[in-house]
Amino acid sequence: GDAPGAAGTMNVEEHVTLARYTTIGNGGPARWFAKPETLDELQELLRWARDEGHGVEAIGLGSNVLVHAAGVDGLVVRLAGPLGQGEGGGAALGGVDEGGGYPSRRERCPAVAV
């Protein structure tokens, strides 16, 4: 289906080259890429990925990340705004990745290594 925010509520890009988001400049494209700034935006993205059966990866600031040249066939998230600065999420994010119906670490995209 369509990416979340297809109606304009979120900016989800397709086929974004991840090399520009890694410190060593490696990596192919992400099928879907988003930079949520709020917990609500992150939760919307994760619900969409779960409902569509897409794997999810987070890439932080891009250091200690190797992305396969073929890219990532799933949603890649880079936290921005208050979330990217460690604000506004904290304990509320616990359990989003494991449990609650979201993809577990074992089910995520295998094309990203941290």
Secondary structure, DSSP 8 states (H G I E B T S, - for coil): ---TTTTSSS-EEEEEEGGGGSTT----EEEEEE---SHHHHHHHHHHHHHHT--EEE-TTSTT-EE-TT-EEEEEE---HHHHTT-S-GGGGTTTSSBTTB--GGGS-TTEE-
